[in-house]
Amino acid sequence: PQLVAWSNDMVRMYMHAPTRAVEESANAAARDFAAFICGHAAERRKNPGDDLLSVLVAAHENGDRLSEDELVSSAILLLNAGHEATVHQTGNAVRTILAQGGDPRRFVADPEATAATVEECLRYDPPLHMFTRYAYEPVELAPGVTLQPGEQVALLLGAANRDPAAFDEPHRFAPGRPDQKNVSFGAGIHFCIGAPLARLELQAALNVLFTRLPRLRLAQEPRYRDIYHFHGLERLVVEW
């Protein structure tokens, strides 16, 4: 519960027009979260195990990969993503699949079908519809449209995932489509470090849920939260 509380306090900084109180709460959460990770990292140096933090500590000890700050920020990033983006994507995926009607097990019939379903869920209804970046050098996007160093650009990931120039019938949910791709995890050097973990979690969760509860159905129309930056459900009421 404490990790989730810290994550929630930190990501409120992503919301529209955070107040001074929100800023101070986020700073306090970041400080306490960092201290918590540093303490566990010190323990892993003494007693390394088969876990992610031990791997990050080993990379830090090598001296050529991670600084102490990078070690801490990487661990916090992966934990926060699990509490925020992956949770939202799981809810969005369940809503999307149940909205198709019929037996949901057809979407998780085997590992290949499950993987294809997850990829289409990521395209169809991702947990992040927009992200911002800064240009480091002049970039010509189109004739007459050039970004200058220091200028900020909003990347509309949700729109790119429904681009009719890139997808056939972009508004149709179609796992295994020949043009299966998405930009939900970003791209290039900013590609999400947690993407493999998120994909595994989604594949496991959806498979277990619909295998155990094949008669799961929506009890009421899901309601999306009215929040900035993240895109997820406020409520997902189901019955079986």
Residue pairs with C-beta under 8 A, 6 or more apart in sequence:
2 36
3 33
3 36
3 79
3 83
4 83
5 29
6 29
6 30
6 32
6 33
6 36
7 29
7 33
7 79
7 80
7 83
7 84
8 83
9 25
9 26
9 28
9 29
10 26
10 29
10 30
10 33
10 76
10 80
11 80
11 84
11 229
11 230
12 18
12 22
12 25
12 26
13 22
13 23
13 26
14 228
14 229
14 230
15 22
15 227
15 228
15 229
16 228
18 26
30 76
33 76
34 72
34 76
37 53
37 71
37 72
37 75
37 76
38 68
38 72
40 53
41 53
41 56
41 57
41 60
41 71
41 72
41 75
44 51
44 53
44 54
44 57
45 57
45 61
48 54
48 57
48 58
52 75
52 78
53 75
56 66
56 71
56 74
56 75
57 71
59 65
59 66
59 71
60 66
60 67
60 68
60 70
60 71
66 74
74 193
77 193
77 194
78 193
78 194
78 197
81 192
81 194
81 198
82 194
82 197
82 198
82 201
84 127
84 230
85 127
85 128
85 198
85 230
86 127
86 194
86 198
86 201
86 202
87 127
87 232
88 127
88 230
88 231
88 232
88 233
89 121
89 122
89 126
89 127
89 198
89 202
89 232
90 201
90 202
90 205
90 206
91 222
91 232
91 233
91 236
92 121
92 125
92 126
92 127
92 231
92 232
92 233
93 117
93 118
93 121
93 125
93 202
93 206
94 206
94 209
94 236
94 238
95 125
95 218
95 222
95 233
95 236
96 121
96 124
96 125
96 173
97 104
97 107
97 117
97 121
97 206
97 210
98 104
98 216
98 217
98 218
98 238
99 173
99 218
100 107
100 173
103 214
104 210
104 214
104 216
105 210
105 211
105 214
106 113
107 113
107 114
107 117
107 175
107 206
107 210
108 114
108 117
108 206
108 207
108 210
108 211
111 203
113 175
113 176
114 203
114 206
114 207
115 199
115 203
116 175
116 176
116 180
117 175
117 206
118 199
118 202
118 203
118 206
119 175
119 180
119 181
119 182
120 173
120 174
120 175
120 176
120 177
120 180
121 202
122 161
122 182
122 184
122 185
122 202
123 161
123 167
123 180
123 181
123 182
123 184
124 161
124 173
125 231
126 157
126 158
126 161
126 182
126 184
126 231
127 184
127 230
127 231
127 232
128 157
128 158
128 184
128 229
128 230
128 231
129 156
129 157
129 158
129 159
129 231
130 154
130 155
130 156
130 157
130 158
130 229
131 154
131 155
131 157
131 186
132 152
132 153
132 154
132 155
133 152
133 153
133 155
133 190
134 150
134 151
134 152
134 153
135 147
135 148
135 149
135 150
135 151
135 152
135 153
136 149
137 149
138 146
138 147
138 148
138 149
139 146
139 147
140 146
140 147
141 147
147 153
155 183
157 183
157 184
157 186
158 231
160 166
160 183
161 167
161 170
161 182
161 183
161 184
162 170
162 171
163 170
164 170
166 179
166 181
167 177
167 179
168 177
168 178
168 179
185 191
185 192
185 195
185 198
186 192
192 198
209 216
210 216
213 240
215 240
216 238
216 239
216 240
217 238
217 239
217 240
218 237
218 238
219 237
219 238
219 239
220 235
220 237
222 233
222 235
222 236
222 237
223 233
223 234
223 235
224 231
224 232
224 233
224 234
225 232
225 233
225 234
226 234
